[in-house]
Amino acid sequence: MKIKIKYRLFCAILAATGVVVISMFLIMQWSVGRGFLAYVNTMEKDRLQRLAHVLERSYDSNGSWEFLRGNPEMWPELLASTREGREGREGRESGETENVQRRMGRRDMTFSNLSGQGRHMPQRFAYRFEARVVLLDANKSPIAGTPGNLDSAQVRKLTSGGDLIGYVALRPRQRLTDTYQLLFVKQQKLTMGLVAVIMLLVSAALSLPLSNRLVEPIKRLAASMHRLASGEFGTRVPVWSQDELGQLARDFNTLALALENNERARRRYLADISHELRTPLSILRGEIEALQDGVRPMGPESMRSLHAEVMHLNRLVEDLYQISMSDIGALNYRKEMMDLTELLEDALDPFAQEFKNKGVALFPGLPDGEFPVFADPVRLNQLFTNLLENSLKYTDAGGELSVRLTRRDAFAVIEFADSAPGVPPDDLERLFERLYRVESSRNRSLGGAGLGLAICKNIVEAHEGTIAALPSPTGGILVRVELPLAGNVT
C-alpha cells in the first residue's frame, strides 16, 4: 500500500516524540524513587547527629555506659527522645511502632532483644531507624542497637571532656517501607505517567498539522513539476524560505526559465530555418517557371541567377549541417602543431582584393615570430574566413578592418575590428546565437543566414578558447578570439 509522505512524516515525528517521552518517564520514575530515598537518608543523618548529642549528655550524667548495659529499656527511650516534635513523618513511623508494641502488651521489647531474634523480627521493622542504629564503646564493642555490617554506615564519634567514649553508627536505608512514603512515591509516578500520556496525545495532535505544513511546499513543487513535464514551461513556484526547500524552488524556477528559453529558441529556430530555406526555393521556382512559360529567355544571365540561388541554398544547408554535427559531437577535428601567424596570413591573402574592390581598407597587424598552437588548420581557416566574410559584408564602403595578433599570458589573441555600421550593445551578446541578425544592418539581401558566427563559436570552443563581440574603436564591432598556445591545452 502506498503511504503518502505526509503520513510518513507524521509517524516519524510521533515516534521520535514517543521515544523521548517514554525515556523521560522511565528516567523520572527511577529518579523519584532514588531521590526520595536519598532525602530520607539525609533526614536520618540529622537525627543521628541529635542522637549523638543525647548519648554524650547521658554518658556525662551517668559516667559510663553501664546505665544502658544494665537497663536495656533505656535505649528505646533515648531513640524516642530524638524524634519527638522533630521528625514529622519519621516520628509518626516510630509512633506506629510504639502503638503496635502497646497493643501487643510488649513494652519490654527492646531493639537489642529484637537483634537477638533477627529471624523473628518483622520485615517492616528491619528498615526503621531504630533497627539500623547501633551504639559502640571506645573499643567498638556493641552496647545497644542491632549489630551488623557497618562498612557503609554513617559513624559519629562520641566524646566526653575531650576523650573518645564510643561511636554511634547508622546503616543507610536501602528501600522505602513507610506507608506514607510509598504512597507519595506512587502518586508521583502516577502523575508522571499521566503527564507522559498527555504529552503523547498533544504530540499526536500537533504532528499531523505540522507534517502537513512541512509537506505542503513539496506538494506545490511536485504539482509544478508535473505541469512543467506536461509542457507548461511558464510554470513558476514561489520561493517561500531560505532553506533547502527554498533553494530547490529557486533551482526549479531556473530550470523552468531555461526550458522556456530553449523552447522559444527552438520555435524561432524552426521558423527561421523554414523561412531561410523557403526564400531561395521560391526564387528558384519563380525563375524556372518564368523560363518554362517563356517569360524569361534561356541564356547565360538566367543561368547565373539560378546558379547563385543554388549556391546560396547550398551554403545554407552546409552551415546547418556544420551546426548539427557540432551539436552531436560528430564534427571531426584533426589537430596538429602549427603556426597561427602563418595560418592567419593564408586566410587574409584571398580577401585582400575583395576588400580593395569594395573600398574597405585592410590593415593586418601580424607580429614577427611564431605563435605555436595545437589546432585543426582547416577549422581555424574556416573560423577566420567566416569572420572576414562577415566584416566584408557589413562594413560600409570607405571603412576599414584591422586584424591584430598578440600574446596574452598563455593565450594567442586575434582581434577583428571593423568600422561602421555598429551593433547596439544589447545585441552584441546575441551575435553568436543561431539565425540571429541585427535587422538594421544585417539583412538577407547580403546573403547572411545568421549561422556563420554560431559556427565560429563552436570552432573556438572545440579548441578550448573563447570568442566575444565588443564595440570597435572605429565604430563597428570588434570580435576577439583567444586560443591557448601549445603546451597549455589539455
N, C-alpha and C positions, 0 to 999 in steps of 0.2 A: 504494500500500500504506500502511495506517495504521500509523504508528510511535508506540509508547507514549512518554509524556513521560519515563518513567524512562530509556529508551534515548537519547532526545534529550539529556537532561541528562548522561548518561554520555559521549556523543560530544562534547558541549561541553566538559566537564571535561578529557577526554583530549586534545582538540585544543588547548586552552589550555596544558595542561602540555607537550604536544609542541612547540608553538611556543617556549615558554620554554626547554626543554631544548636544542632544536636551536640556538637563538640563543646560549645559553651555550656550547654546544660549538664553534660557529664562532668566537665571540669568544675562547675559551680557546685554540683552535688558532692563531689569529693572535697571541695574546698570548704564548704559549710560545716561538714562533719569534723574535718581536721581542725578548722579554725575555732569552732566552738569548744572542742576538746582542749585545744591549747589555751583558750580563755579560762576554762575551768581549772586547769593545772596552774595557771598564773594566780588565780584567786586562792588556790590552796597553798601556794608558796607564801602568800601574805599571812594566811592562818598559821602556817608553820613557824613564821617569824614571831607571831604573837605567842604561840605555844612555847617557843624557846625562852621568851621573857618570863612567862608564868613559871616555867620549870626552874629558871635561875632564882626567882624570888622564893619559890617553895624550898629550894635547896638552902638558900641563905637562912630561912626561918627554921629549918629542921637540922641543919648542919651536916646532913648526909642524905643518901638515897634510901636509908633504911625505912623511912616512913612509907615508901612505895613497896619495898620488898615485903614488909610486914603487913601491909594493908592494901591489897591489890585493888579494892573498890575505889581507891583514890584516883587511879589512872583515868577511868571514865569521867570523873568529876572535873579533873584538870582539863581534859579534852573538851568537855561541855562548856567550861568557862571561856574558851576561846571562840565560841560561836554565838553566844547569846547577844542579840542586838547587833551583830556584826556581819553575819554570813548570809542573811536573806534566804536564798534558795537552799544553800548548804545546811543552814540551820533547820529549815523545815525537813530536810532529808534526815538529819540526825534525830530531830524531834520525832519523826515517824518511828525511828529505831527504838527510842525510849518507850513510845506508846506500845509498840509491839511487845517489848520486854515486860511492861507493866501489866498488859492484858494476860501475858503468859505467866505472871506471878514469879518472874525470874529476875528480880533486880540484882541478885547476887551474881548474875552472869557478867563476867568481865571479858575484855578482849584478850587478856592473857590466857584466860581459860579457853576462849574460842581458838586461840592459836594452838593450844594443845589438842584441840579436837578439829583440826583443819578439814578433815574429810567429812565432818558432820556440819560445818559452817554453811549456812545458806549462801547460794551463789551471789545473790544481790548484795549481801553484806561484805563480800570479799573485795568489792571495788570502792567501798566507802573510805572516807578519810581515816576513820578510827582503825580500820583494818589494815591500812598501809603505812601507818606511822609507828616508829619504834624508838625507844629510849635506850641508849647505851651509856655505860660508865666510861671513865677515862681510859680503861683498857679495852673498850669496845665490846664489853660483855653485855648481853641483853638484860635490861632491868624490867621493862614493861613494853607492851605492844606485841605485835605479831612478827617474829623474826622471819627472815627470808633473804633473798639475793638483793644486795644493796649496791650493785655495780652502777645502775642508772639512777639511784636515789639522790634526792636533794638533801644535803647534810649541813646542819648548823652546829657550830661548836657552842658548848655551854661553859661559861666561866663564872668564877666567884672570887672576888678580890684579886683578879688578875690571873688566877690559877685555872687550868683546864679541869673541869669536873665531869665532862661527858659530852655526848653527842645526841642530837635528835635528828632522825632521818625519815624522809617521806619518799616512798616509791611512787613514781608518776602514774597517773590514771591511764590505762590503756584503752578504755572504752567508756561510753556513757551508759549509765544504768538508771539514773533518776527519771521518774515518770515525766516530770515537767520538762526536763532537758530533752528527753527523747521526743516528747510531743512538740516542743519548739522546733527541733531539727526537722521533724516530719512535716510540720506546717511550712517551713521554709522551702523544703524540697518540693512540696506540692505547689507552692506559689511559683517557684521557678519552672516547674513543668507546665503550669498554666500559661506563664509568660512565653515559654518556648512555643506552645501550640498557637498562641495569639500571633506571635512573630511569623510563624509559618503561614498562617492564614492571611496576614497582612502582606507578606511577601508574594503569596499567590495572587492576591487581589491587585498588586502593583505590577507584577511581572508581565501579565498579559497586555495591558495598555503600553507598558514600556517597550516590550518586544515589538508591538505593532508600530510604535513610533520610530523605533530603530530600523524597522524593515521598510517603512513607507518610502524613504528615498530610493532604496533598492528596487522597489516595485515600480516607482516612476521611471527610474533609469531603464529597467527591463522593458517597460511599455514603450519608451522612446526608442530603445534598441530595436524592438520589433517593427516599429514604424520606419526606422531607418533601413532595416533589412528589406522592407517592402518597397523601397524606392523613394520614400519621402525624405529627401536629403535636406530639406529646410527645417527638419526637426531639431529643437534645442531643449536642453534641460536647465533649470535654474541652479546656480551654484549656491547651496544653502549653508555651507560650512567651510572651514579651512582644514579639515582633517582629511583622511584618506578618501572618504566618500566625496568630499568636495573636489579633491584632485581628480578623482575618477570622472566627476561631472565635467570638469574643465577639459580633460582629455577626450571625453565623448564629444563635446562641442567642437574641439579642434578637429577630430576625425570627421564629424558631420560636415564641417566647413570645407575640409579638403575634398571630401566626396562630392559635395555640391559644386565646388570649383572644377573638379575633374569632369563631372557630368556636363557642366556648362561648356567646358573646353572641348569635350568630345562632340557635343552637338554642333558647336561652332566649327569645329574641325571638319566634320562631315559636310556641313553646309558649304564651307569654303572650298573643300575638295570638289564637291559636285559642281559648284559654280565655276571653279578653275578648269575643270575638265569640259564643262558644257560650252564655255566660251570658244576655245579653238575648234571644237567639234561643230558648233553652229556656223562658224566662219567657213570651215571646210565644206560643210553641207551646202551652204549658200553658193560658194564658188563652184562646186561640182554641178549643182542644179542649174546655175547660170550657163555653164558650159554645155550641159545636156540640152537646155532649152534654146541654145544658140544666141542667148542674150549677150554673152561674152565670147569672143572668138578664142579658139585654142591657139596658144602661142607661148613664146618664152616668158612673156610677162606674167601670164596666168599661171604658168608652171612655177615661176619663182614665188608667187604669192602662196600657192598650195604648199610648196616645199617649206616656206617659212613657217606656216601654221603647223605642219607636221613636225618640224624641228622643235617648235615651241611646245607642242604636246609631248614630244619625246623627252625634252628636258624636264618637264613637269613630272612625268611618270618616273624618270630616272631619279629625280630628287625624292619622290615619295618612296621609291624602293630603298634608297640610301637611308632615309629616316627609319623605315620599318626594320631594315636589317640591323641598324644600330640599337633600336629598342629591344630586340630579342637577343642581342649579343652575338649576332651572326655575321657582323661586319668584320672582315678579315684585316688584320694589321700585321704587316711583315716589317718588323722593326730591325734597324741596323745602326751602326755608328756612322754618323755623317756630320758634315759641317753646315750649320744653319746659315752662315753668311753666303756660302756658295748656292745653297738651295733658294734663298731669297733673291739673289741676283738672277738665277734662272727663271724665277717666276715673274720678275719685273721686266725682263727683256721683251717678251711678246707684247706687253701693254704700252711700251714707250711710244710707238707710232700712233696707237689708238688714242692715248691721252693728248698727243700733239694735234691729231686731226680734230678733236673736239674743242681744242683751245684750253685745255686744263694743264697747268704746269705740274710736272712730276719731279719731286726732289727726293731722291734716295739718299739716306744718311746711313751708309753701311761702314762700320769701322774696319780698320785693318786687324788681322788676327783671326784665329779660328774660334768658333762657338760650337764645341762638340756636343751633340745631343744623340740620344738613343731613340730613334723615331722611324716611322714609316715615311719615306720620301714622297711616295705617291699621294698619301693622305695629306701631308703637310703642303704639298704643291696644290692640292685641291682646296685646302684652307686659304692659302694666300691668293689663289685665283678667285675664289668667291669674294674675298674682301676687296680685291682690286676691281672686280666687275661691279660690286656694289657701289664703290666710290665713283667709278666711271659713269654709271647710270644716273646717280643722284647728285652729282656736283655740277653746278651751273658753269656754262662756258665762261672763260676768263678767270676761273678759280684755280685752286691748286690742291695737290695731295703730297704730303710729306710722309716718307716711310723711314723710321728710325729703328736701329737695333742697338740695344745697350745691355749691360750686365748689371744685375742687382742681386747681390749675395750669391746664392746658388741657382739663380734663375736667369734665363735669357728673356728680355722684354722687347717685344716688337710692337710698335705703335703706328697705326694708320690714321693720320689726322687730315681731314679734308676741309674744304671751305663750304660756304652756304650752298643750299639751304640747310638749316639745322633741324634738330628734333626737340620738341618740348621735353623738359626734364621728367615729367611724369611718364613719358613714353620710352625713355632710354632703357629702363629695366625690362621692358616688354619686347625689345627688338629681337631677342633671341627666341621668342615664342614662335611656334609653327603657324604659318599663314598670317602672321601679324604684319600689318603695314600701317605706316602713318599716311593716311589718305591724302593729306595736303601736299605731300612731296613724293610719295611713292605710290604710283598707280599702275594699273595693268597695261597702260599704253607703253610703259617702259619695259614690259615683258617680265616683271617680277611676280613671283607667286608667294613670296614670304617664307620660303623654305631654306634659302641659302644660308642665312645667319644661324638658323637652327642646326643645320648640318655642321657649320663651323664650330658651334658649341659642343656637339657630340665628338668631333675630331679632337678638340683641345682636351676635353675631359678624358678621352681614351689615352691621351699622353700624360695624364696626371697634372695638367696645367689648368689655368683659369683664363677666362675671357670676359671683358666688361666693356660697356659703351659709356663714354663720358662726353661732356661738352668739349668741343675743339676750340683752341685759342683763335683759330681763323674763321670761326662762325659755323662750322659744320659739326660733325661728330668725330670723336677720337675712339678708335677701337684698340684696346690694349690686350695683348696676348702674352701670357707668361708661361714659359715651358722650362722644366727642370733640365739643367745641364747634365751631361754624362757624369755618372758617379753618384748622382743624387736621386735616381729613380729606383723604385722597388720592383 
